[in-house]
Amino acid sequence: MRLSKVPKMTQYLLLALVMISTGFLVSCSDEPEKVDVPRPVAWTTVDYADKHFATKIAGVLVAAEQAPLAFDLPGMIETVSVTVGDAFAKGDILATLDPNTFNLQVSQREAELAEAQTALALADQEHQRSLQLIPIDAISQSRFDVTEAELDSARSRLRSAKVRLDLAQSDLSDTQIIAPYSGQLTERLIEPAQRVQPGQTVLQIQSDSQRFEVDFSVSEQVVSQMALGDRYEVYLPALATQIAAVITEIGVDSGTSNAYPVTLKATKMIADARAGMTAEIALATAKEELPITIPVTAFATDTTGARYSLVLNPVSATNNESIANTKAPDLWQVTRRNIELGAVDQQYAIVHTGLEFGQPIVSQGLTLLNEGDIVTRLNEGARQFAE
């Protein structure tokens, strides 16, 4: 059949069919190019332990000078001259007991002292007379000895009377609570006509020196990293102020709360601060002294019982022909590192050896990877792992 006798439309259709068939045969004869696609992995970086176990600890501001005040005597409250929040000066009378009973005791002791003084004067007069009579044998030696003994006894009674008067006067002065320093009243636990016992706290005061301490508690993982004299930064949200403070006390017993009490002392006075304000302690001693931590999903245990993590090391795609044609911008090679762990909780584990701060590591699916695998990191540019 000659093409010249075939309609033009039919010729165009035949040519199209020929071209399509030719292309199909050519494409079937070519084998597809094999490209290794790197596995994406979840990842994180090795961090310092304080970031996860205790980045910030809440504490409370307390006055460095504070004291509970009490009477040394039993009695009935007569006056209370301050209420909560009142300021006072050193030497001010803050509260008193009814002094009537103690005034009577002082009067009685004064009378006893006067009587003892009179008795001593008479005994001394008699002894002086005996001294004049003994040389001329006007009195016997035994009588002279009696006057001497009576004089010594009168002197002893006078000394005893003075002591009893001093005690009575001391008791009378103890019916007053006098401010030991300038400050403010933080708690009032008594009212007039109320009876109190010796040593019973009746008032709580604090100094106005503007010197404060911070009390807080920490877990056993954190307290093991602390020492007396360590310096910390403390933030006071109410004042929007940050201060420096040093550790002055570390508790040795966690008690029932399973937390160890710690006290920091501010290195300078804090204006406008009040006891009871919230404080935030940033646990940031020298970083090189802190342990490092990883998520519990970022390590595995092999058949020998050894624990390991998989470190990600950056590689160049141009150095690997099997991945040279991939479009992944950042490629990483898996390297196994045996590790030694410390404390492990539900989310994190402290690493003693095997890893370094800042290293990128696989955070999930470690058993699905092998040494030397080339991978990409999920959500490149943002640290990720399922917590």
Secondary structure, DSSP 8 states (H G I E B T S, - for coil): --GGGS-HHHHHHHHHHHHHHHHHHHHHHS--------EEE-EEE-EEHHHHH-SEEEEEEEESSEEEEE-SS-EEEEEE---TT-EE-TT-EEEEE--HHHHHHHHHHHHHHHHHHHHHHHHHHHHHHHHHHGGGTSS-HHHHHHHHHHHHHHHHHHHHHHHHHHHHHHHHHTTEEE-SSSEEEEEE---TT-EE-TT-EEEEEEESS--EEEEEEE-HHHHTT--TT-EEEEEETTTTEEEEEEEEEE-S--GGGT-EEEEEEESS--TT--TT-EEEEE--S-GGGS-EEEEGGG-EE-TTS-EEEEEEEEE-GGG-GGGTT---S-EEEEEEEE-EEEEE-SSEEEEEES--TT-EEE-S-GGG--TT-EEEETTTTS-B---
